[in-house]
Amino acid sequence: MTGTIAIIRGFGSVFAILFGLQFVSMGAMEMSGPFWPLRIEELSSSGGLFALAGIGVYVCPMVGVSLTSALWGRMGDRYGNRLMMVRALAGLAITQLLVSFAQHVWLILLLRFLQGCCAGYIAPAQAYGIQVTGGRNRGVLLTWLQVATNVGSLGGAFLGGLILDASSFTAINLTAGFICAACAVTAFAILPHPVGETNRAARDRIGQDQASKARSTVPVWGLLVLTGMMLASRMVLQVPFALYMDEVFHAPYWVTGFSYGLLALGFVVAAPLWAQFFNDRSTSFILVWMALVAGGCSLLTTLAGLTRSVEYFAVIYLLWGGLLGGTTPILVALVSAAAADGRQGSVLGTAQSWQQIASVAGIAIGAGVSQIFGLTSVYPLVSLLYAASLFAAVGLWFSARPRLPVGDPL
């Protein structure tokens, strides 16, 4: 852990600003997250509309992000990732303020879709961070930015609940909109313009890094597929989780929320440790461990589906979250390392789009399977999907061999 702290200090003050912006802005957007079904139920005229819109209010932003992230990434490569961060925060602020006044379900769904289209903050923030740090220890950097997102989400949901108890759902969205607007102003006023490295030693180091990439990388599409498979496996449980807790354990709501939160807690605690463990490791080494992590996730989700003890179930979720801390941030760092330095925004935007597509697919699969085969079928399904990820990681490990840089074809 001491090594990780030293690396973070080496990033400088810009990292602290990036971490703070991501923590605050993502927390603001999650203030309304758990409570959208309450708002949709209040405005719905029928049970069918509520069922459809209750899913759509979460899926619509994901679809918007998946359609536009690659475009915003290319714009970031051309006009600067800093500008794209400000644009995304301003877009989130405007759409969140508009949503706060929406009184019709279909208008809310439209605004949520536009919110996803205007968003795309995470990818340019990652690309900007890599740019200002010269690509050093990118796995640690991306992991801590992901930690900021997770911690912000947990804190935002709690703050949103406090606001809802004291006021109204409209107040939650208004507060979030103003917070995002303040973040946009802060990013524009404080974040420095990246300065390219011009000295000979820096150019030599970059050349050596790129030569190392050429020897160790696997196809970017393969890394994106593996990332999507592991993310979709987790998202299968997004819709049926609360229903499963009620049917199998007859758990009160606080136990359901606590168990679900343990997944994020495990991620937050373990992700920096995984980042330090994988720092400066070869792609082949990381892929071997990805196979082991996928196997561990498969085993844990099998146990989660078999146990009828809510205490054991909670412990399994904490351990599962710990394993997840070594998946998406590390794989995204590999995707970034495989891309040319001038295309970080485009490649990371594509990665974010792919993650959103995988999330939507996972949510749809989980909702469909639980409806057709019952809630007890979801954990065996997740276990099988993680087993498939294991074989995908092994396949990528076998394909890792000397090759030319493969970031350009994306």
Number of C-alpha atoms within 10 A of each C-alpha: 10 8 10 18 11 10 16 17 12 13 18 12 12 16 20 13 15 20 20 17 24 24 22 24 27 25 28 29 24 25 28 25 17 13 16 17 18 12 17 24 17 12 15 17 11 9 10 10 15 20 14 11 22 20 17 19 22 18 22 23 23 25 21 22 27 26 18 19 31 23 16 28 29 22 18 25 20 13 11 18 28 21 18 25 26 24 20 23 26 22 24 31 30 18 20 26 22 18 22 18 13 14 13 12 21 17 13 21 22 15 20 26 23 19 25 25 23 24 27 29 28 22 28 30 24 26 30 28 25 24 21 19 19 18 18 18 21 26 26 25 26 26 27 21 22 24 25 22 24 21 19 24 23 17 18 25 20 17 18 27 19 14 18 17 10 10 11 14 20 19 18 25 25 18 20 28 27 18 19 28 22 18 22 23 13 14 20 16 10 10 17 11 13 15 10 10 13 8 8 9 10 13 12 11 11 16 12 12 14 19 13 16 23 18 16 19 27 28 19 24 15 16 22 21 18 23 24 23 22 27 25 26 28 22 21 27 24 15 18 22 19 18 16 21 20 15 12 15 16 13 16 11 12 9 18 20 14 12 22 18 17 20 22 23 23 20 26 23 15 19 27 25 19 22 25 20 16 19 17 13 10 15 23 20 11 22 24 16 19 25 23 16 23 26 19 20 29 26 18 21 23 18 17 22 20 13 14 12 11 18 11 13 20 20 16 22 22 22 19 25 24 25 23 26 27 25 24 21 26 24 22 25 21 23 25 27 26 27 24 15 18 14 20 28 33 28 28 26 30 24 28 26 24 22 25 24 22 25 26 22 20 25 23 19 20 27 20 16 17 21 12 9 10 13 21 16 15 25 25 18 22 26 25 18 20 27 21 20 27 26 15 21 27 18 14 21 20 13 14 16 15 13 13 16 22 18 22 12 9 12
